Amino acid sequence: MIKNGFFIAFISFCFTTGYAQKNENTQLEKPLKELIIELEKQYDVRFSYDSSLIESFTGTSFLTGKSLSEKLTSLSRQTNLLFEIISKRYIVVKKKKVTKNHKICGFIINKKTKDPIVFASVLLNKTQKGTITDSNGYFELKNISSNQIILLHFLGYQTKKIPAFSFFNSGCLTIFLEEDNVELEEVLISDYLTQGISKKNNGAIQVSPRKLGILPGLTEPDVLLSLQLLPGVQSPGENASGLYIRGGSPDQNLVLFDGIKMYQSGHFFGLISSFNPYVTQKISFFRGGTSAKYGDRIGGVLDISSGDDIPEFQTGFGINMTHADAYIKTPLFNNKVGFVFSARRSITDFVKTITYQKFSESVFQNTKILEGLIDEPNRLSDVNNNFYFKDYNLKIIASITNKDKITLSNLFNKNELNYAAKNQKFREVVEDDIAIENSGNRINWNRIWNSSWSQNLDFHSSEYQLNYFGKRNRTRNNMNDNSEENFTVQNHVNDFGLNYNLSYNISGNTSFSGGYQYSNNSIFYRFENSFAQPNNKLLNKQNTANNTHALYAEYKYLKDKNLHLIFGLRTNYFSSVEQWYIEPRFFLLNKVSDQISIKFSGEIKNQAVSQILEYRNNGIGLENNIWAIANNEIPVLESQQITGGILFRKNGWNLDVDLYFKKIKGLTLMTDNIINGNLLYVSGDSDTKGMDFLLKKRFGNYRSWISYTLSNTNYKYKQLNLNEAFSGTYDIPHSLVWSHTYVLNRFEFSLGLKVRSGIPYTKALGTELDNNNRKRIVYGKINNQRVPRYQRIDFSSTYKFKFSKKSKTQGKIGVSFINMLNTKNILDRKYELKVVNSLGGIEEEKLIETDKISIGFTPNIVFRVTF
């Protein structure tokens, strides 16, 4: 019967088979030389041997009461050496004659769950010969020599090394592999949602993509989409990168990849994560209660690492209906240096798949671009549409000494769209060029001075560039109404900094850490609209800069693994406003019984670099969030969050409940049409009250979990809505995700239901003429209406296989269906004035209600090969 270990087996096919460590059955306690010395003292004998012969062997300590002969026989079985008694006093240690043509077999079992591990690699050391385990965890090898070493490996587990002779005369061994959890002693719940997602004692959710079980609608482990199954995490626009965490917005989240700050984390205008999961080793995600070492942002923290250890050799490639990728991990120079590289590129500019078409309909809806994509020749002509994205990651890990390690990281991702078309019906020519890039570098030095002291120093840089150019040429019946409108939007961010951290382990349960962080941010923003009025024609802010100096300290106390206490304090100085800010942090987890734990956290955070929403007409309307630095007009963001909750675990049931309150000050809008048409920065506050609820249960090969969020977010701006509070732009009072996974032989299936409240919108009441005799929209109370309820069902399935019984090359095929019932959900509702032809060919400007519709039924197929 196949158990839940199959979840990890399917994911492991995306990675390369590797090498191993020690078996539990041969986990030996003492070097052979020490055991020989013990025997010499106990029995007054002398051993004669070559030191090089025995130096690599170990053996178990002897039980009292056994004779010398019995102990020598035991050592011979454990080491495959010959212990020949020459006389009563002298014993000679020799090599045994190598024997061949042995057959060995065994069962590989998960030590924790006692489930068989399927598709585990069983290899002969320093050869290409090997096999993999079947559905019962069973394997067998033939033609084995007595001097060979058997390596047992499965991704996500500690690898093991077993001498072949250990199998002789023992039948089929049962071998237990332990899960290779980083900082295993800090893991609170090992399978928080599914395999590969765990909850740690410090409140972090940890995701290991290489071990991640299948999730609804995903055939590959997308880093950001996986987090949206957690309570308290929303994506109102169905984006991967648009994570709204407990009432906050995406720009308020700190996203780090190998220590590099990310200002853009999505492809295809946010639908796909820009992080390659096949080189991502660990993701630490915080919704609250974050460590004092994390600054710069007031929201959640997403700390992504591709690993800092020398990797084993792995390589693979894959392709789906939007992009292709390849990666390689390899050790170099006798395992002193590690090299990791991955690259992805869209295939959308070569092949227009149905997945690309569905993604495009979602992203480009209500724009001229969609009309060109769906090919309406009666409306558009001379259409030129070219869109692509790409990314790569490079990392070099060098073990300089046993105490010093240096890593160098580099990343780059880019999205580019070039579009042009003519609309014969409305006699309009449009052009749109958008390029979005995010790149970064980091060099990190880690030194372990001794068992108590360690330090870490890194230099890092990030660069973000948004460049948009748009053009609209309109020809009307009356030549005086002809117009030409040009748009230019540029937003560039340069970020450079250094971090120094010093850690001291006071005792086995107490530690202290602290450090200094410096960052320099310079932001360039330019907006130009040739059709706008002179008073807001150009906003050009260059050389806007901020230097941040931060000092932090943190104390951790762990008592009997039942009490986990963290106190932290951080101070920031922002040069753009010339002020210091103090940020206390606190986290408590207390296990009050075997089944129940309580938790509490509190934190204050500040943010000087954030995005402001620009409601001015900037052409295509795809990117209207602008990075800016706090100054006299734009306040520093401040967040205060308090969280309390309870954990309950019994008989495979997991219940996790959080209650929280979060207040944000300094939210900023930039607009020229809400009040009187002049450029205006409008600042306000928000408060969020909520509850996050998660219930999970596993029944054999079937696993199910429900995550539910109950929350309420209100905004308040003095200049808006008569100074009355109103629902937040993306306030979602109710959100429920119900997911199911099932394993059947080599197949994995996943089905998920998402149901949530619709977001608020401001209803248009009609139009009126402004002071320039131009028509403008008149709105009612802000966000006092909601779009209908959102619901969607997603499905995915994968099948793993090998190309031959003896081949190490493995493959995976998978299929997913997003919104498999093709439900028409309204994501957002807006109003605009459009020129339309009425009866008689008269052109007039009318108020149009425009809905943004969710992505429709979208299939995807994936094929991967791992060597």
LONU-244758 format. One record per residue (C-alpha): y, x, z. Coordinates in steps of 0.001 Angstrom, whole numbers, padded with zeros to 6 digits, always signed. Example, Ala and Ser with C-alpha at 12.3 -4.5 7.8 and 13.67 -1.06 7.14 Angstrom:
! LONU-244758
-004500+012300+007800;-001060+013670+007140;
! end
This chain:
! LONU-244758
+000000+000000+000000;+003370+001414-001037;+005915+001619+001755;+009629+002123+001845;+009355+005834+001003;+009315+004590-002591;+013052+003880-002286;+013757+007577-001985;+011139+008438-004635;+012993+006518-007300;+016294+008216-006547;+014651+011625-006396;+013730+011415-010085;+017427+011933-010811;+017125+015401-009369;+015045+018493-009909;+011904+019393-008039;+012346+022390-005791;+010792+024478-003103;+009601+024119+000427;+009580+025075+004101;+006980+024871+006867;+004252+022294+007413;+003926+020530+010715;+000224+021354+010868;+001022+025059+010364;+004266+025117+012288;+003292+028279+014161;+004798+029443+017392;+004600+033243+017613;+004496+036237+015273;+000953+037547+014799;+001969+040927+016230;+002915+039329+019576;-000412+037494+019738;-002286+040734+019066;-000417+042436+021932;-001401+039543+024211;-005071+039993+023297;-004886+043747+023834;-003565+043260+027352;-005924+040427+028244;-009168+041990+026965;-008298+045709+027135;-008921+046196+023419;-007009+047939+020622;-006255+046597+017137;-005951+048817+014109;-003854+047428+011237;-001199+048104+008633;+002133+046790+010002;+003165+045501+006582;-000051+043476+006431;+000637+041323+009500;+004451+041153+009596;+004668+037896+007635;+002016+036019+009643;+002349+033854+012704;-000192+032050+014858;-000453+029438+017556;-000565+030473+021192;-004077+030567+022632;-005517+027996+024962;-006934+029383+028179;-010682+029523+028572;-011574+030621+025048;-013476+033843+024420;-012108+036766+022433;-014444+035957+019569;-013255+032367+019428;-009639+033458+019433;-010225+035954+016638;-011924+033230+014608;-008910+030957+015176;-006512+033677+014024;-008639+034347+010960;-008469+030685+009964;-004707+030581+010464;-003908+033808+008618;-006844+034276+006234;-007194+037851+007555;-010449+039503+008591;-010718+040614+012247;-013686+043023+012301;-014989+044159+015718;-015914+047875+015351;-016833+048392+019006;-016239+046795+022370;-012735+048309+022435;-011601+048540+018777;-010882+045816+016251;-009748+046369+012643;-007518+043880+010812;-008172+043701+007045;-007401+041530+004104;-010087+039064+003176;-011400+039202-000333;-009477+036821-002570;-011575+033837-003542;-010860+031550-006465;-011614+028155-007956;-010871+026199-004791;-009907+022538-004854;-007378+021313-002305;-006025+017851-001534;-003772+016112+000931;-001526+013189+001822;+002252+013628+002245;+003686+011213+004811;+007161+010397+006133;+007045+011700+009714;+009394+009017+011014;+008113+005877+009279;+004532+007054+008594;+004965+005772+005013;+003476+007712+002070;+006015+009713+000073;+005623+008976-003609;+006450+011520-006355;+006777+014415-003895;+006432+017791-005643;+003413+019986-004845;+003832+023437-006398;+002170+026824-006395;+004715+029400-005270;+006124+031579-008085;+004275+029612-010786;+004966+026573-012942;+001724+024911-011868;+001909+021836-009737;+001623+018087-009436;+003259+015106-007730;+001930+012610-005203;+000724+009163-006217;+001544+005787-004675;-000496+006671-001564;+001193+010045-001117;-002034+011712-002307;-002287+014908-004347;-004926+017386-005410;-004903+020787-007102;-007786+022678-008722;-008477+026341-009489;-006579+027553-006426;-006874+031095-005078;-007052+031851-001369;-003927+034055-001423;-001612+031434-002931;+001155+029491-001157;+001573+025747-001593;+005138+024414-001614;+005789+020776-000684;+009156+019348-001640;+010857+015997-001845;+014601+015550-002156;+016116+014286+001063;+013363+015894+003170;+012844+019279+004773;+010659+021303+002430;+007488+023014+003657;+005316+026026+002841;+001578+026038+003496;-000949+028852+002779;-003677+027609+000444;-006408+028803+002825;-005192+026251+005395;-006784+023567+003219;-010182+025252+003025;-012983+023559+004981;-010479+021016+006349;-010894+018188+003879;-007693+016497+002737;-004837+017441+005081;-002266+014901+006245;+001124+016583+006018;+004273+015130+007539;+007721+015739+006014;+010879+015204+008037;+014018+013682+006570;+016609+016353+005901;+019554+014641+007593;+022635+016765+008077;+023469+016892+011785;+020409+014775+012517;+021177+014569+016224;+024406+012682+015465;+022815+009950+013333;+022956+006583+015087;+021328+004388+012398;+019430+006235+009657;+019220+003340+007164;+022469+001498+007773;+022290-000607+004596;+019571+001032+002549;+017932+004408+002271;+020600+007098+001952;+023299+005279+003944;+023446+006096+007657;+025841+005536+010544;+026743+008482+012765;+027660+008593+016425;+031296+009400+015552;+031667+006088+013713;+031421+007522+010192;+029312+005948+007476;+027445+008747+005714;+026141+008331+002165;+023683+010747+000532;+023611+009886-003197;+020438+011909-003808;+018572+009645-001337;+020415+006411-002116;+018219+003372-002721;+018902+000996-005583;+021905-001319-005154;+022809-004581-006934;+024398-004082-010354;+023983-000276-010227;+021382+001817-012011;+023073+005020-010869;+024497+005843-007403;+028223+005299-007975;+030024+006839-005002;+032815+004276-004649;+031023+001103-005741;+028364+001730-003071;+030997+001501-000321;+032065-001978-001452;+028873-003406+000031;+030205-002540+003494;+032157-005129+005506;+035879-004437+005688;+035964-002880+002200;+037342-004985-000645;+038070-004540-004330;+040063-007614-005434;+040390-006296-008993;+036674-005369-009305;+037606-001699-009542;+035481+001150-008242;+038515+003166-007132;+040579+000241-005821;+039304+000204-002235;+041290-002031+000095;+040144-001140+003613;+041047-003474+006465;+044292-004702+004943;+045379-001337+003531;+045886-000401-000114;+044045+002320-002114;+046915+004848-001950;+046690+004742+001854;+043129+006153+001759;+042560+009891+002057;+040076+010880-000667;+038812+014476-000586;+036345+016105-002965;+035247+019474-001598;+038515+019554+000345;+040682+018786-002727;+043003+015793-002334;+042537+013187-005045;+045442+011153-006388;+043305+009469-009067;+039645+008689-008389;+038573+006348-011195;+037729+006278-014884;+038297+003427-017321;+041366+002364-015315;+039340+002284-012105;+036089+000608-013201;+033974+003773-012846;+034100+006400-010096;+035317+009807-011261;+032843+011593-008931;+029524+012664-010417;+026836+011520-007939;+024310+014099-009138;+026269+016993-007638;+027504+015031-004628;+025500+015859-001520;+027231+013993+001302;+029977+011404+001724;+031566+010701+005106;+033475+007420+005184;+035730+006200+008012;+037287+002728+008270;+038896+003647+011611;+038579+006048+014515;+039091+009102+012305;+039113+012705+013424;+042435+014390+014206;+041803+016908+011403;+042397+014165+008812;+046073+013599+008037;+048371+012635+005129;+047111+009035+004877;+047138+005987+007154;+044074+004166+005800;+040396+004990+005444;+038978+008462+004882;+036499+009358+002131;+035346+012968+002539;+033041+013933-000348;+031112+017214-000407;+028907+018807-003053;+027351+021016-000361;+028075+024467+001017;+024561+025941+000917;+022997+028014-001848;+021195+025368-003950;+017678+025455-005300;+017390+025291-009066;+017950+021783-010402;+019101+020487-013740;+019203+017166-015532;+021065+014905-017908;+021480+011210-018532;+023185+008631-020684;+024157+005013-020260;+026244+002614-022327;+029620+004039-021272;+029127+007786-020793;+026763+010771-020754;+026480+013542-018172;+024657+016791-017447;+024484+019070-014426;+022934+022297-013225;+022464+023851-009790;+021026+027327-009503;+020848+030300-007128;+021958+033701-008428;+021696+037350-007327;+018690+036958-005037;+019983+033746-003462;+023264+035351-002419;+025332+033201-004791;+025015+029568-005780;+026362+027965-008960;+026943+024223-009416;+028370+022624-012550;+028514+019061-013861;+030261+017381-016763;+030632+013784-017943;+032220+012278-021007;+032583+008748-022288;+030868+007754-025513;+033313+004905-026080;+035228+006645-028851;+031967+007173-030755;+029958+004035-030006;+031386+000606-029189;+028581-000692-026956;+028482-004159-025459;+029159-002626-022040;+032297-000940-023392;+033407-004202-024959;+032969-006102-021687;+034780-003410-019698;+037608-003430-022239;+037953-007196-022155;+038360-006961-018385;+040801-004013-018301;+042956-004809-021324;+043085-008591-021026;+046529-010151-021440;+047661-007116-023438;+048008-006487-027155;+045239-003921-026892;+042542-006504-026270;+043427-008291-029467;+042720-005094-031340;+039501-004450-029471;+038000-007859-030216;+039069-007511-033870;+041185-010501-034779;+042291-009581-038330;+044325-012741-038718;+046588-011652-035883;+046579-007848-035892;+046456-005285-038653;+046513-001492-038921;+044797-001285-035517;+044241+002223-034198;+042503+002319-030820;+041148+005484-029216;+040090+005634-025573;+037998+008189-023729;+037506+009790-020324;+035938+013018-019129;+035459+015048-015963;+033855+018252-014786;+033161+019961-011449;+032523+023644-010841;+031549+025281-007564;+030540+028820-006630;+029069+029547-003202;+028795+033160-002046;+027080+034337+001156;+029025+037544+001715;+027311+038380+005012;+025106+036535+007472;+028303+035295+009131;+030676+034880+006178;+030573+032406+003339;+033139+031861+000590;+033212+028871-001745;+035369+028265-004802;+035762+024752-006199;+037436+023372-009298;+037605+019836-010683;+039259+018026-013543;+039241+014434-014784;+041187+012742-017526;+041653+009280-019045;+043484+008907-022333;+044385+005876-024438;+046133+005905-027819;+046796+002503-029340;+048852+001158-032237;+048804-002148-034124;+050873-004659-036074;+051101-008359-035293;+051932-010094-038571;+052217-013510-036961;+054940-012457-034525;+056224-009630-036779;+055770-007067-034032;+054701-003402-034078;+053318-001958-030835;+052386+001549-029731;+050962+002646-026391;+049958+006137-025297;+048652+006684-021769;+047281+009938-020355;+046194+010242-016698;+044928+013544-015308;+043847+014777-011888;+042862+018402-011318;+042361+020588-008287;+041234+023944-006915;+040080+025233-003543;+038960+028505-002030;+037326+028303+001384;+036254+031001+003848;+033945+030111+006701;+033016+032609+009407;+030658+032148+012343;+031679+034691+014952;+028878+033880+017389;+026993+030905+018783;+030207+029529+020298;+033074+030457+017980;+033584+029674+014284;+036555+029371+011985;+037400+027917+008604;+040313+028795+006301;+041022+027211+002929;+043718+027155+000270;+043814+024113-001992;+045895+022567-004736;+045964+019212-006533;+047869+018026-009572;+048258+014464-010815;+049963+013468-014054;+050683+010028-015462;+052426+010020-018843;+053070+006740-020630;+055011+006027-023788;+055330+002534-025223;+057158+001101-028219;+057900-002492-029288;+059605-003296-032611;+060200-007028-033168;+061485-008733-036316;+062883-012270-035951;+064092-014989-038333;+067625-014223-037281;+068318-010541-037923;+070632-010463-034939;+067582-011146-032756;+065660-008103-034027;+064889-005661-031241;+063418-002272-030551;+062262-001409-027059;+060964+001974-025864;+059291+002664-022532;+058781+005989-020816;+057042+006333-017473;+056181+009707-016017;+054797+010369-012569;+053725+013917-011651;+052451+015095-008270;+051895+018706-007268;+050199+019370-003954;+049512+022796-002452;+048385+023615+001043;+046259+025527+003508;+044084+024501+006440;+042942+026627+009359;+040387+025314+011844;+038936+027032+014925;+035927+025565+016731;+034512+026436+020144;+031265+025076+021581;+031887+025043+025319;+028339+023919+026115;+025479+022042+024532;+027312+018736+024929;+030979+019741+024864;+033089+021229+022072;+036711+021821+021232;+038396+022316+017858;+041940+022650+016633;+044025+024047+013868;+047077+024147+011678;+047635+022482+008305;+050415+022994+005795;+051063+021129+002568;+053827+021105+000006;+054289+018011-002141;+056638+017818-005086;+056853+014604-007093;+058569+013886-010375;+059150+010282-011399;+060927+009043-014463;+061347+005507-015760;+063225+004636-018923;+063524+001319-020729;+065870+001291-023708;+066105-002520-023607;+067168-002771-019972;+070678-003176-018668;+072710+000031-018064;+072543-000314-014296;+068783+000203-014277;+068208+002016-017556;+067140+005283-016013;+065669+006235-012708;+065125+009971-012775;+064215+011723-009542;+063218+015348-010023;+062308+018065-007536;+061686+015522-004785;+059693+017526-002275;+058193+017393+001182;+056731+020104+003389;+054282+018958+006039;+053433+021084+009079;+050650+019723+011269;+049012+020900+014483;+045930+019160+015837;+043344+019462+018605;+040170+017549+019353;+037757+017408+022304;+034202+016075+021950;+031836+015192+024758;+028228+014051+024370;+026161+013019+027398;+022408+012536+027033;+023015+011169+023526;+024104+007941+025200;+027828+008626+025533;+029878+009979+022629;+033542+010567+023453;+036263+012046+021221;+039911+012660+022159;+042265+013910+019463;+045971+014603+019079;+047853+015404+015884;+051531+016152+015296;+053180+016108+011859;+056560+017325+010705;+057806+015854+007387;+060699+017842+005924;+061817+015014+003593;+062913+012975+006632;+063247+015903+009065;+061205+014268+011820;+058146+014947+013972;+055445+012292+014393;+052777+012208+017130;+049356+010731+016372;+046863+010199+019234;+043254+009448+018291;+040432+008111+020474;+036775+007168+019889;+034078+006014+022329;+030440+005083+021753;+028353+004188+024816;+024696+003212+024744;+024327+000676+027559;+020622-000037+026896;+017875+000836+024431;+019048-001976+022170;+022804-002281+022768;+025715+000109+022247;+029416-000598+022600;+032207+001207+020742;+035961+001443+020865;+038568+003411+018908;+042319+003653+018597;+044558+005676+016308;+048097+006155+015042;+048713+007663+011607;+051722+008455+009431;+052084+008984+005688;+055004+010560+003805;+053560+010446+000249;+052502+006997-000938;+052605+004631-003880;+055258+001996-004300;+054769-001075-006446;+057094-001304-009429;+057663-004847-010602;+059983-003921-013440;+058802-004417-017027;+057197-001111-017965;+055400-002047-021144;+051648-002240-021013;+051475-002997-017298;+048263-001078-016608;+049726+001505-014238;+052653+000232-012189;+051911+002045-008925;+054145+005094-008586;+053640+008013-006194;+056817+008747-004230;+057973+010742-001191;+059573+009164+001860;+063339+009627+002069;+066438+007683+003145;+065415+004739+000922;+061622+004905+001250;+060427+004979+004877;+057461+006909+006249;+054391+004681+006527;+052992+004208+010020;+049666+002619+010926;+048376+001554+014336;+044751+000428+014551;+042564-000645+017467;+038865-001397+017019;+036156-002601+019386;+032588-003581+018658;+028920-003780+019508;+025671-002505+017980;+022313-004210+018486;+018975-002790+017293;+015512-004200+017933;+012258-004533+015968;+013852-003472+012703;+016879-005746+013108;+020313-004091+013006;+023475-005960+013969;+026885-004265+013825;+030080-006150+014714;+033640-004779+014776;+036827-006545+015860;+040073-004851+014837;+043833-005148+014708;+045903-003038+012328;+049679-002886+011909;+051468-001020+009108;+055206-000302+009022;+057241+000917+006056;+055617-000855+003087;+057894-000485+000068;+058446-002431-003156;+060664-001287-006012;+062069-004135-008070;+065038-005214-010127;+064255-008865-010640;+063154-010427-007364;+066648-011029-006029;+069562-010177-008309;+068346-007930-011094;+069580-004676-009573;+067315-001795-008594;+066271-002277-005009;+063843-000767-002541;+062495-003481-000264;+060708-002394+002922;+058523-004424+005238;+055548-004517+007593;+052044-005929+007621;+049524-006845+010285;+045799-007430+009861;+043388-009080+012269;+039740-009032+011359;+036040-008949+012119;+033396-006939+010255;+029826-008209+010567;+026623-006597+009278;+023058-007835+009738;+020090-005985+008223;+016321-006366+008322;+013436-004705+006519;+010111-006440+005839;+007698-003906+004353;+008754-003253+000757;+011527-005858+000982;+014921-005178+002544;+017868-007528+002974;+021313-007291+004513;+024362-009495+004887;+027859-008111+005311;+030688-010485+006151;+034397-009915+006718;+036753-012378+008377;+040359-011176+008182;+043958-012212+007861;+046760-009988+006497;+050425-011009+006636;+053477-009267+005151;+057047-009575+006352;+060127-008288+004480;+063642-009005+005723;+064989-009485+002182;+062150-011716+000975;+060859-015222+001699;+063782-016013+004019;+062452-013377+006429;+059310-015465+006990;+055839-013899+007029;+053587-014569+004055;+050008-013769+003064;+049402-010202+001922;+049142-009585-001793;+045393-008964-001544;+044628-010965+001587;+040999-012162+001486;+040194-014268+004586;+036458-014570+003882;+034160-012147+002078;+030357-012170+002070;+027841-009869+000386;+024119-010705+000521;+021869-008022-000945;+018122-007742-001526;+015909-004854-002637;+012199-004771-003388;+009778-002005-004359;+006691-002611-006506;+004705+000452-007535;+007086+002527-009690;+009632-000253-010036;+012653-000985-007867;+014576-004256-007990;+017887-005253-006431;+019750-008549-006383;+023131-009197-004794;+025477-012122-004236;+029218-011703-003638;+031335-014632-002454;+034928-014363-001259;+038220-016222-001014;+040651-016055-003893;+043750-013895-003458;+047248-015385-002948;+049798-015798-005715;+053382-017037-006001;+053725-020194-008062;+056475-020423-010673;+058597-023569-010426;+060435-023239-013728;+063217-021223-015361;+066994-020824-015112;+069762-018788-016733;+071059-015663-014980;+074629-014318-014972;+074063-012800-018439;+072944-016165-019826;+069351-014939-020070;+066382-017019-018998;+064535-015945-015859;+061661-017361-013808;+062273-019323-010599;+059522-018937-008009;+058493-020925-004956;+057522-019446-001610;+055820-016085-001863;+052015-016114-001917;+051684-019703-000715;+048991-020539-003301;+045491-019085-003858;+043325-018687-006927;+039876-020341-006704;+036947-018847-004812;+035268-015782-006307;+031491-015530-006672;+029176-013248-008641;+025479-012330-008823;+024400-008830-009879;+020948-007477-010665;+019449-004068-011351;+016027-002495-011797;+014717+001027-012393;+011386+002552-013376;+010413+006170-012694;+007835+008104-014655;+006606+011606-015486;+006033+012893-019013;+002574+014270-018186;+000375+014752-015151;+001082+018470-014918;+004690+018458-016103;+007551+018800-013627;+009838+016972-016056;+010530+013486-014765;+012398+010535-016157;+014060+007286-015207;+015013+004219-017161;+017005+001380-015702;+018829-001794-016532;+021604-003653-014730;+023353-006974-015205;+026817-007417-013729;+027792-011082-013238;+024459-012173-014685;+025459-015874-014552;+028709-015098-016466;+030825-016847-013830;+034503-017150-014812;+036379-015919-011758;+040164-015734-011626;+041190-012414-010111;+044960-012880-010248;+047594-015256-011602;+051021-014320-012930;+053835-015856-014944;+055852-014474-017841;+058301-015563-020512;+056927-015388-024073;+058416-016174-027449;+056252-018767-029206;+056579-020814-032379;+057000-024523-031706;+056784-027324-034231;+059023-026755-037223;+058751-022954-037000;+061402-022697-034299;+061020-019733-031988;+061642-020380-028321;+060994-018632-025034;+058532-020480-022792;+057086-019991-019326;+053420-018999-019630;+050847-018964-016808;+048532-015980-017252;+045250-015535-015397;+043334-012302-015075;+039648-013154-015438;+036826-011194-013854;+034392-009198-015921;+031834-011405-017653;+028113-010902-018097;+027796-007157-018639;+024481-005400-019285;+023978-001654-018964;+021047+000651-019650;+020455+004143-018282;+018057+006920-019261;+017760+010141-017248;+015641+013272-017443;+015252+015847-014695;+013740+019291-015122;
! end
